[in-house]
Structure formats: C-alpha cells, structure tokens
Amino acid sequence: MLQRLLPLLLAAFLLASALGLVASQYRARLLFAEIENLEKEARGLDADAAGLRSELGRLGQPANVEAQARRLGMHPVSPDHIVALSVPLSLSQLPDAPARETR
C-alpha cells in the first residue's frame, strides 16, 4: 500500500512545487514591470522638477518681478512715502509697557 501511495504523494508534491514556481515567477515578472513603470514615472517627475526649478529661477529674477508688478498696477514707492522708524538698541531703551488688566 505504501509503495503505491508514495509515488502519488511525490507526484502531487512535484506538481504543487511546479505550480508554486510558476506562480512565483509570474509574480516576480509583475513586480519587475511595476518597478520599471515606477522608475519611468520617477524620471518624468525628476524632469518636471528640473523644469519647475528653472522656471522658479527665471520668475524670481528682479526684472521679471518688476514686470509682473507693473502688470498688476504696482509702482515703485516714492521717497516721500517712506517712513523711517527708529529701533531701540537695547531693552533698557524700550518705553515702559502699559499694565495689562488681569481677570
């Protein structure tokens, strides 16, 4: 009885192992394809980021900022609209703060 059952068990084990191998190879190929797609997407995002950094550098140039400000109706401040405030150099020169009410 054992001599008949042993080859069947070994055949079943061999078949299960073969199916497991095929399934694991299929899963590995799917994961490899996903990795390649994600790497392609990452390269595209890196290119987008480089373009945005370039655009940010261009837009941050003073000439471009001034042109955009003028387009929005802004203009440089005239000297008669500038108010200079004196700032005390130490805490001892600060005026006394008004007392706060406590509730």
HELIX and SHEET records of a PDB file:
HELIX    1   1 LEU A    2  LEU A   59  1                                  58    
HELIX    2   2 PRO A   62  ARG A   71  1                                  10    
HELIX    3   3 PRO A   79  HIS A   81  5                                   3    
HELIX    4   4 LEU A   91  GLN A   93  5                                   3    
END                                                                             
